[in-house]
Amino acid sequence: MSTNNFDLPHVLVVDDDNRLRELLAKFLTDNGFLVTVASDAAAARARLTSLTFDLIVLDLMMPGESGLDFATALRRESNVPILMLTAMNETDDRIVGLEHGADDYLGKPFEPRELLLRINSILRRIPVTVEPCGEVVLGDVRFLPNRPELSRNGTPVRLTDIEAALLDALAKRPGEVLSREELIKLTGASGGARAVDVQVTRLRRKIEQDPKLPRYLRTVRGEGYILRPD
């Protein structure tokens, strides 16, 4: 079964080394990410004006504006996670990178599998800042977890008990990946992991503009589901 690209975490790779940049793009694409590349800070800014990213892999040493300067400027306007790559791998260098807004730091040369583990670790531990007990906004859809009530443009949308429990579980932990096993425990769903997939498909029909291109209730391949409200 193929996974729609709109359902994948989107990573921006910024590195002036053409060969490394393309190798990283292929590796991450092969491991379930949507990847966009940029050769320098200026190109990265251009990408950021038109696209939304879940994480940036950023080279430290680039011609013109350095990765440190770019990260510092970006932090004034965005909380997108940053994983810095650099051949400068002393303790002081790592500290400087973290002080300039990086969420993690990986020295070159590196093992691609370690890069993958670090990226997944960052994405798991950084939640979307949403108050889970209040109204959950999903475009023109509103969900009140404590009732639970769902509406689209003010018109009530009926939820089954299991759909309400599923959306409630995800809404109370926004930005966090919940495995199918966790969702079964939280909702009392029967029928195993496949039943969770079926309920997610049904729920998407009620909360997404295009259920085939989900924006809010997204699949994290091999791990489970995540709700990313507005």
C-alpha positions in Angstrom: 0.0 0.0 0.0 1.4 3.4 -1.0 1.6 6.3 1.4 0.4 9.7 0.1 3.1 12.3 0.1 0.9 14.8 2.0 0.8 12.3 4.9 4.6 12.3 5.3 6.7 14.5 7.6 8.3 17.2 5.4 12.0 17.8 5.9 14.1 20.7 4.4 17.7 19.7 3.8 20.0 22.8 3.6 23.6 22.0 2.6 26.0 23.5 0.0 27.6 20.1 -0.7 25.6 18.9 -3.8 26.5 15.3 -3.4 25.7 15.1 0.3 22.5 17.0 -0.2 21.2 14.7 -2.8 22.3 11.6 -0.9 20.4 12.8 2.2 17.3 13.6 0.1 17.3 10.1 -1.3 18.0 8.4 2.0 15.2 10.3 3.8 12.8 9.8 1.0 13.4 6.1 1.0 12.7 6.2 4.8 9.3 7.7 4.6 9.9 11.5 4.5 8.9 14.2 2.0 12.1 16.1 1.3 12.9 19.5 -0.1 16.5 20.7 -0.6 18.2 24.1 -0.6 21.9 24.9 -1.3 22.2 27.8 1.0 20.4 30.1 3.5 18.9 32.3 0.8 17.4 29.3 -1.0 16.1 27.9 2.3 14.3 31.2 3.0 12.7 31.0 -0.4 11.4 27.5 0.4 10.1 28.6 3.8 8.0 31.3 2.3 5.8 28.8 0.3 6.1 25.5 2.1 5.6 24.2 5.7 8.2 21.9 7.2 8.2 19.6 10.1 12.1 19.7 10.5 15.2 21.3 9.0 18.5 19.5 8.5 20.9 22.4 8.4 24.6 22.5 7.5 26.7 24.7 9.8 29.4 25.8 7.4 28.0 27.3 4.3 29.2 30.2 2.0 27.6 33.5 2.7 25.2 33.3 5.6 26.3 30.5 7.9 24.0 27.9 9.4 24.4 29.5 12.8 23.3 32.9 11.5 20.4 31.4 9.6 19.2 29.4 12.7 19.5 32.5 14.9 17.4 34.5 12.4 14.9 31.7 11.9 14.3 31.3 15.7 13.0 34.9 15.9 10.0 33.9 13.8 9.6 30.1 13.8 9.9 27.1 16.2 10.4 24.5 13.4 12.9 21.9 14.8 16.5 22.2 13.5 19.1 19.4 13.3 22.5 20.8 12.7 25.1 19.0 10.7 28.8 20.0 10.8 32.4 18.8 10.7 33.0 20.9 13.7 32.3 18.4 16.4 33.9 19.6 19.6 31.9 20.1 22.7 32.1 23.9 22.5 30.9 23.7 18.9 27.8 21.6 19.9 27.0 24.0 22.7 27.2 27.0 20.3 24.9 25.3 17.9 22.3 24.5 20.6 22.6 28.1 21.8 21.8 29.4 18.3 18.5 27.4 18.2 19.4 23.9 17.1 17.3 21.1 18.7 20.1 18.6 18.0 23.6 18.4 16.6 25.3 15.7 14.5 28.9 15.7 13.5 30.2 14.8 10.1 30.9 12.1 9.0 27.8 10.4 10.4 26.0 7.2 10.1 22.7 7.7 8.1 20.8 5.5 10.5 21.8 7.7 13.4 20.5 10.7 11.5 17.2 8.9 11.0 17.0 8.1 14.7 17.7 11.6 15.7 15.1 13.1 13.3 12.4 10.7 14.6 13.4 11.5 18.2 13.0 15.2 17.6 9.7 14.8 15.8 8.3 12.7 18.7 9.3 15.0 21.5 8.2 18.4 20.1 4.5 18.8 20.4 2.2 21.3 18.7 1.3 24.0 21.2 -2.4 23.5 21.6 -4.5 23.7 24.8 -5.9 20.1 24.7 -8.8 20.8 27.1 -10.3 23.6 25.1 -11.7 23.9 21.6 -9.6 22.0 19.0 -9.5 23.8 15.7 -9.1 21.8 12.4 -9.7 24.3 9.7 -13.5 24.9 9.6 -14.0 22.0 11.9 -14.3 22.5 15.7 -14.0 19.8 18.4 -14.8 20.1 22.1 -13.1 17.1 23.7 -14.9 17.2 27.1 -18.4 16.9 25.6 -17.5 15.5 23.0 -18.9 17.6 20.1 -17.8 18.1 16.5 -19.1 20.8 14.2 -18.2 22.1 10.7 -18.9 25.8 10.1 -21.2 25.7 13.1 -23.2 22.7 11.9 -23.1 19.7 14.3 -21.4 16.6 12.9 -22.4 13.3 14.4 -19.7 11.1 15.8 -20.0 7.4 16.8 -18.8 6.5 20.2 -15.6 5.0 18.9 -14.9 8.0 16.6 -15.5 10.4 19.5 -13.1 8.4 21.7 -10.5 8.2 19.0 -10.6 12.0 18.3 -10.6 12.7 22.0 -7.5 10.6 22.6 -5.6 12.3 19.8 -6.9 15.8 20.7 -5.7 15.5 24.3 -2.1 14.7 23.1 -1.7 17.0 20.1 1.5 16.7 18.1 2.3 13.3 19.7 2.4 10.1 17.8 0.0 7.5 19.3 0.5 3.9 18.2 -2.4 1.7 17.2 -1.9 -0.3 20.4 -2.1 2.9 22.5 -5.3 4.0 20.7 -6.9 0.6 21.3 -6.2 0.9 25.0 -7.4 4.6 25.2 -10.6 4.0 23.1 -11.5 0.4 24.0 -11.7 -0.3 20.2 -12.1 -4.0 19.3 -10.8 -5.7 16.2 -7.1 -4.9 16.5 -4.9 -2.5 14.6 -6.8 -2.9 11.4 -10.0 -1.7 13.1 -8.1 1.5 14.2 -7.1 2.1 10.6 -10.7 1.8 9.5 -11.9 4.2 12.3 -9.2 6.7 11.3 -10.4 6.5 7.7 -14.0 7.2 8.8 -13.0 10.0 11.1 -11.0 11.7 8.3 -14.1 11.9 6.2 -15.6 14.1 9.0 -12.7 16.4 9.8 -10.6 16.7 6.7 -11.4 18.9 3.6 -9.9 16.0 1.5 -9.7 12.7 3.4 -7.3 11.3 0.8 -4.9 14.2 1.5 -5.2 14.5 5.2 -3.8 17.7 6.8 -4.7 17.2 10.4 -5.0 13.5 11.2 -1.8 12.2 9.8 -0.1 8.8 9.5 3.4 8.3 10.8 4.6 5.3 8.9 5.5 2.3 11.2 4.5 4.2 14.3 0.8 5.3 14.4 -1.2 8.4 14.1 -0.8 12.1 15.0 -3.2 15.0 15.2 -1.8 18.4 14.3 -4.5 21.0 14.9 -4.3 24.6 13.8 
